[in-house]
Amino acid sequence: MPKVYKVGISSKARGQFTGHVKFLQRESLNAAKRLVSSYKKSIARIADNPFQFPFADELDISSLPQNTYRKCLFEERYKMLFKLEETLAIIVAVIDTRMENTDL
């Protein structure tokens, strides 16, 4: 039986995602629903096999160690950053890739 990873979501990542959904709700309720659906599917994919996602080494932030954070792209322009700790995948950020992100 394949190993299934537990997925934890940091409060910071949860807040970032909530902000993205609230913004989209003001523009299009359908777009917000698609974002939530895609987010849930992506979390399930991470739980199933977190190693299918590449390292997020393109991040040019000296305080983040290389080969530690992985990225999961979803709904065309959003990205989850997560790290693995044994059998736990921890989502640490949910980013709109169109925005500059200095708050990681």
C-alpha positions as CSV (number, residue, x, y, z in Angstrom):
1,M,0.0,0.0,0.0
2,P,1.5,3.4,-1.0
3,K,2.3,5.8,1.8
4,V,-0.1,8.7,2.1
5,Y,1.3,11.9,3.6
6,K,-0.6,14.1,6.0
7,V,-0.9,17.7,4.9
8,G,-0.7,20.5,7.4
9,I,-1.4,24.1,6.5
10,S,0.3,26.9,8.4
11,S,-1.9,29.8,9.7
12,K,0.0,32.1,7.4
13,A,-0.8,30.0,4.3
14,R,-4.4,29.6,5.4
15,G,-4.7,33.4,5.7
16,Q,-3.0,34.0,2.3
17,F,-5.4,31.5,0.6
18,T,-8.4,33.1,2.4
19,G,-7.3,36.5,1.1
20,H,-7.1,35.2,-2.5
21,V,-10.6,33.7,-2.3
22,K,-12.1,36.8,-0.8
23,F,-10.6,38.9,-3.5
24,L,-11.9,36.6,-6.2
25,Q,-15.4,36.5,-4.7
26,R,-15.7,40.3,-5.3
27,E,-14.9,39.8,-9.0
28,S,-16.5,36.3,-9.8
29,L,-18.1,33.8,-7.5
30,N,-17.5,31.1,-10.1
31,A,-13.7,31.9,-10.2
32,A,-13.6,31.7,-6.4
33,K,-15.3,28.3,-6.4
34,R,-12.9,27.0,-9.1
35,L,-9.9,28.2,-6.9
36,V,-11.2,26.4,-3.9
37,S,-11.9,23.2,-5.8
38,S,-8.4,23.3,-7.4
39,Y,-6.8,24.0,-4.0
40,K,-8.5,21.0,-2.5
41,K,-7.5,18.7,-5.4
42,S,-3.9,20.0,-5.1
43,I,-3.8,19.2,-1.4
44,A,-5.0,15.6,-2.2
45,R,-2.2,15.3,-4.9
46,I,0.4,16.5,-2.3
47,A,-0.9,13.9,0.2
48,D,-0.7,11.2,-2.5
49,N,2.8,11.9,-3.7
50,P,4.6,15.1,-2.6
51,F,7.7,14.1,-4.6
52,Q,5.9,14.7,-7.9
53,F,6.4,18.4,-7.3
54,P,9.7,20.1,-8.1
55,F,11.8,22.1,-5.7
56,A,11.0,25.8,-5.6
57,D,14.7,26.8,-6.1
58,E,13.8,29.7,-8.3
59,L,12.9,31.7,-5.1
60,D,15.6,34.2,-4.8
61,I,15.4,34.6,-1.0
62,S,18.7,33.9,0.8
63,S,17.0,33.0,4.0
64,L,15.3,29.9,2.4
65,P,17.5,26.8,2.1
66,Q,17.8,25.3,-1.4
67,N,16.1,21.9,-2.0
68,T,13.8,22.2,0.9
69,Y,10.6,23.8,-0.3
70,R,8.5,22.3,-3.1
71,K,6.0,24.1,-5.3
72,C,2.6,23.0,-6.4
73,L,1.1,25.2,-9.2
74,F,-2.7,25.2,-9.4
75,E,-5.5,27.2,-11.1
76,E,-3.1,28.6,-13.6
77,R,-1.6,31.4,-11.5
78,Y,-1.4,30.2,-7.9
79,K,1.4,28.3,-6.2
80,M,1.6,26.5,-2.9
81,L,5.0,26.2,-1.2
82,F,5.4,23.2,1.1
83,K,8.1,21.3,2.9
84,L,8.3,17.7,4.0
85,E,9.0,16.5,7.5
86,E,8.9,12.7,7.6
87,T,5.3,11.8,6.7
88,L,3.9,15.4,6.9
89,A,3.8,17.9,4.1
90,I,3.5,21.4,5.5
91,I,2.1,24.1,3.3
92,V,3.8,27.3,4.3
93,A,2.6,29.8,1.6
94,V,-0.1,30.2,-1.0
95,I,1.0,32.8,-3.6
96,D,-0.6,34.6,-6.5
97,T,2.2,34.3,-9.0
98,R,1.2,37.7,-10.6
99,M,2.2,39.5,-7.4
100,E,5.6,40.2,-6.0
101,N,6.0,38.1,-2.9
102,T,8.3,39.5,-0.2
103,D,6.3,38.0,2.7
104,L,7.6,34.5,2.7
